[in-house]
Every structure is written in structure tokens, then in C-alpha cells.
């Protein structure tokens, strides 16, 4: 066993590459994309360190080029979930007994592998599998996952350092942070490779073992992440990657007595169903499972009459349409004063019409495809309903085409009432709905913002008037877990803006912070007495005055 109090490397945010014309990184990324498109790969599950294939192969294709096959993944069933749980539990003792600095070193090495050797392969996989342009991939599958890994090691060390401030005379009080008893289920989304990597890795970093089920539409990059973790030295069975249906996973995992927790990012409906299932099965478990989830958002931007028009325009356009509006934090409803609407309407329309739209292989494209046909059809339905409604008007966009890829053109809807359905319901796509309010009704509009949606993930206020900023910050206190002043409501950075929301948006356990990691440990207090009492009698029991 190693001896010493160790200081971890000081984390810093990974620099974002520009991929500008003529740069080395642009050439290397294009080469990685060409390499990935030139072949089809067979993607196995990873259970107990073994690569598992099945007879059921499912094609993977770029959302923007759905006829091109990148490869196939091997779909599993309930038996594979059981195998993954058994592999995790078999690995648990050795993993949790490994010194924390050895565990930390694995994930620090993974960060370095992504920063260097695997940067372009992982970015290319994200661009092709999830239809992200070079910048959106870079800030996700390079920078954010690297930041998660580095900063989580720092948070881990700070958690372990926290000790009782007082030990009385002849006593030594200590606290140790134990991993949870059992295994943790990581259920991860399509839209961020970084989230898909962080949810299982931060749990494992704290000494836990994991069964990881990614979204089917993120498997292509999940496979690269798993390759990186293994090369970094992650022992067999610590993280087990399976591709099964949600019901198959749930039927096995939520019945298992060793189920110790779930780390989730996805839809509110799915998370609520999971919570109900866990509650119904609570008598089966050895411990009360930790339930940590970040779910949906109906994120807002409020523009005050004092706002700088250029700031407001950029916040709205970027916030709503970067990565096709498929960020949990994306702006999907906006409140704009009547006095500014004509100018903002013109500038936003001009910007949206200037978007270059197409596949991610062409670096001149700002805007790409939505993730799959199901998402495409849902968005098309809402757009068509807006066209027919007398309570809404299409300002710009409103067209779509899935002949080659799932392209929903960026769309702005003007709603005549603040509770029009696209102001309330989460669409998760490139549709921004605006409501125009009377300038004098700013405070009243803030009340509408606060009560319109079940969600409370992100939001922002655009204003020059400090009283307006202060009022909005106060009245919207519970409307957003991440609140922005004079900025778009997306783009949280690990180590700077811990991310998460409350209400219908999740448990607000703040990914990218110590708060989240504390959910994956179970503290034990140890009191050692050096001069213990040897008689039960206290002095007050003596006779006399």
C-alpha cells in the first residue's frame, strides 16, 4: 500500500481548438472523418473485460446521411444485463480496495489520451454519429469530457480531505468515504459524448462499479470512449457497456437486490417512470438507491427593453440553434418587448437565413441534422400545427426534408399567447417560440416565465438596466438551475458553471462539481478513543452534597 497525503495535478479547462482553415487540427480531423467513413465496424458490448457479440446486428448511420452505414452494434438482451451486473459485482472488491490515487490516475490518463492520441477519432465519431459540426464536437467530446475527468479527480481529493474539525482530548475522529454497496446503473443520452462518458466514469472514480447503457444513437462514440478507458488501465468489470432495450435493462436492474443507484440524463417521463419503479421495488434492495438525474428543459431567454440588440440577437440565435437545439439547455422560448421586436425580428431572420445547412463532413456547415427519424417526425408535426394555428405564426423556417438526412430547418414561431403549446412543451430541436410582451409589463412577464413550464434547467436575462437584472434574478430564482446574465442560456463549462436544474428538470446534483460526486459515496465515521473509560458510573452518582 502507498503511503502519503497526495496532491493531484491542478485541473485547468482544456483549450478549444479552432479548426480554422490551414490549421493542423483541421487536417487531422478531416482525415479521421475520412477514415471512419471508409469502413464499417462491428461494435461489441464490453462485459467483464470481454468483447461480446450477438446474432442481432443493428446498423449505425450518420443522421445527416442515413443511407451511409458506419457499422453495426451488437444488440443484447436480459441475459447480457445479468452478466454485466455479475461482472461488476465480481470486480467490486478489488476496485474499491484500490487506493484512490490509483483510481484517479486511470482517469487522468484517459483525459490525456483524449487530449492527444484520441482527440480526432472521438470528435469524428461524435460528428458522424450525432451530427455535430467541428466546434460543437470539440467543446463536447474533447474539451468537456477532458474537463470532467480532470476536475472530478480534484473534487475526489477534496472530498477525501474533508474531516471532522474537532477531536476531543484522547480521541481521534475520522470520516472515510465508502463506495456504495452494490452496483450503479448509468443511463446516458445521445446529445453529449461528454455526458455519456462522465456519468459512468465519475461513479467509478469514487470506487463504485457500473453497468452503462448508452443511447442507441450514441453507441458509435461510446465505443471509442470505452476503448480509451480500457487503454487508460480501467480494470475489467468496473464499467460494463451494454446495448439493450430500456425495458430489458429495467426489468433486470430494478429487481436486483444489489442495485445501489442510477446516474441518468434523459427525458423527464422516463426518469419519473424509473423513480416509480424504484419506489415500488424499494423493499428488494439492500440499501436505499441513490437517484440522480438531469432531465428536460424548456429554457428561456427574457429580453428587457434596455437590452443591447446585438447581444440579444446573438444569445437567441446561438442559444436556440447551435447543435440543432438538441441541448438540454437550448433556448426554446423567448420573451421580447414590443419595442424591440421589429428590429430583433429582422436581425434574427437575417441570421437564420444565412445558416449553411448540411452534413458535418463539410466544415462550412453551421447547422446539421436532428438525431433520428422519430425526432424529425415529432418536430415536423409541431411545425405543421403552428402553420395551421391562429395562435401562432412562422417567422422564419418551417421547412424540413428527410430524403438524405433528418434536416429540420431552424424555425422561429411567434405565439400570440404565452401558453401556446410550443412555449410550454419540450421539443428538443431547432424551434424557438417567441412571445411579445408590452414593455410596461416586464415584471408581470417574469411571473409568466416562472409559471409557464414544469422545467427549471436554464434561462437568461438580457438587459442593460441593473434594476431589471436584479428583479429578474430574484423572481426567477427557482425557474432555472443555471441562470445567465447577458449571455445565451447554453454553454456551461466544467469547473466554472456546475450544471443541473430542479423542478421537472431533475435532481439538480450539478454535474461537474463536488456535489455530484458526493452522491456516489456513503460516509463512515470512525471514533477511536485512546484512554477509554473503565467504569459505567458518572461522578454525579456519588452520594453527598
C-alpha positions, 0 to 999 in steps of 0.5 A: 500500500502507498503511503502519503497525503497526495496532491493531484495535478491542478485541473485547468479547462482544456483549450478549444481548438479552432479548426480554422482553415490551414490549421493542423487540427483541421487536417487531422480531423478531416482525415479521421472523418475520412477514415471512419467513413471508409469502413464499417465496424462491428461494435461489441458490448464490453462485459467483464473485460470481454468483447461480446457479440450477438446474432442481432446486428443493428446498423449505425448511420450518420443522421445527416446521411442515413443511407451511409452505414458506419457499422453495426452494434451488437444488440443484447438482451436480459441475459447480457444485463445479468452478466454485466451486473455479475461482472461488476459485482465480481470486480467490486472488491478489488476496485474499491480496495484500490487506493484512490490515487490509483483510481484517479490516475486511470482517469487522468490518463484517459483525459490525456489520451483524449487530449492527444492520441484520441482527440480526432477519432472521438470528435469524428465519431461524435460528428458522424454519429450525432451530427455535430459540426467541428466546434460543437464536437470539440467543446463536447467530446474533447474539451468537456469530457477532458474537463470532467475527468480532470476536475472530478479527480480534484473534487475526489481529493477534496472530498477525501480531505474533508474531516471532522474539525474537532477531536476531543482530548484522547480521541481521534475522529475520522470520516472515510468515504465508502463506495456504495454497496452494490452496483450503479446503473448509468443511463446516458443520452445521445446529445453529449459524448461528454455526458455519456462518458462522465456519468459512468466514469465519475461513479467509478472514480469514487470506487463504485462499479457500473453497468452503462447503457448508452443511447442507441444513437450514441453507441458509435462514440461510446465505443471509442470512449470505452476503448480509451478507458480500457487503454487508460488501465480501467480494470475489467468489470468496473464499467460494463457497456451494454446495448439493450432495450430500456425495458430489458435493462429495467426489468433486470436492474430494478429487481436486483437486490444489489442495485445501489443507484442510477446516474441518468440524463434523459427525458423527464417521463422516463426518469419519473417512470424509473423513480416509480419503479424504484419506489415500488421495488424499494423493499428488494434492495439492500440499501436505499438507491441513490437517484440522480438525474438531469432531465428536460428543459424548456429554457428561456431567454427574457429580453428587457427593453434596455437590452443591447440588440446585438447581444440579444440577437446573438444569445437567441440565435446561438442559444436556440440553434447551435447543435440543432437545439438538441441541448438540454439547455437550448433556448426554446422560448423567448420573451421580447418587448414590443419595442424591440421586436421589429428590429430583433425580428429582422436581425434574427431572420437575417441570421437564420437565413444565412445558416449553411445547412448540411452534413458535418463532413463539410466544415462550412456547415453551421447547422446539421441534422436532428438525431433520428427519424422519430425526432424529425417526425415529432418536430415536423408535426409541431411545425405543421400545427403552428402553420395551421394555428391562429395562435401562432405564426412562422417567422422564419423556417418551417421547412424540413426534408428527410430524403438524405438526412433528418434536416429540420430547418431552424424555425422561429414561431411567434405565439400570440399567447404565452401558453401556446403549446410550443412555449410550454412543451419540450421539443428538443430541436431547432424551434424557438417560440417567441412571445411579445410582451408590452414593455410596461409589463416586464415584471408581470412577464417574469411571473409568466416565465416562472409559471409557464413550464414544469422545467427549471434547467436554464434561462437568461436575462438580457438587459442593460438596466441593473434594476431589471437584472436584479428583479429578474434574478430574484423572481426567477430564482427557482425557474432555472438551475443555471441562470445567465446574465447577458449571455445565451442560456447554453454553454456551461463549462466544467469547473466554472458553471456546475450544471443541473436544474430542479423542478421537472428538470431533475435532481439538480446534483450539478454535474461537474462539481463536488456535489455530484460526486458526493452522491456516489459515496456513503460516509463512515465515521470512525471514533477511536478513543485512546484512554477509554473509560473503565467504569459505567458510573458518572461522578454525579452518582456519588452520594453527598452534597 
